[in-house]
Amino acid sequence: MSLFGSLFRSKEVRDVSFAFRCIGEEPIGENLCFGEIARQAQSLIRSNPDAVKRQVIVENLPPMQVALSLIMNLCGRDLGSGEFHIYRGKLSMRGMARKALFNEAQKMMVERGFINQDDADFGVSQLHEEIAQAG
């Protein structure tokens, strides 16, 4: 993105980017794959500012929720792809780091009241199914 593009980002995009920086300062930021996932997420945020604005303004989601959801979605996508497996249903070290990051992000979502525990449990079961089928 150009210098002018970064200077004139919408408030919502800046807020979600700031939420990522805050998440990185939490213990979750020490996860081995957090930096890689955060870079991918920041790239998606910058390339889709209208989607970010819609989530924050229209859907009335807090920027922290948008950031955590994006982390969970990216980790889920990667784990379901089979790329981070050493064998069907068996994750590599990088895959285990992504699964741990998914779990930590989901835990933060529950702690902050963005989702309830039943939804979190369902998400974990869906992730386990995807991991078992991929690879």
ZIHU-V778975 format. One record per helix or strand of 2 or more residues. SS is the DSSP state (@ for helix, = for strand). FROM is the first residue (numbers start at 0). TO is the last residue. If there is no record, write none. Layout:
# ZIHU-V778975
SS_FROM_TO + SS_FROM_TO
This chain:
# ZIHU-V778975
@_2_6 + @_10_24 + @_26_29 + @_33_46 + @_48_57 + @_62_80 + =_84_86 + =_89_90 + @_92_110 + @_116_132
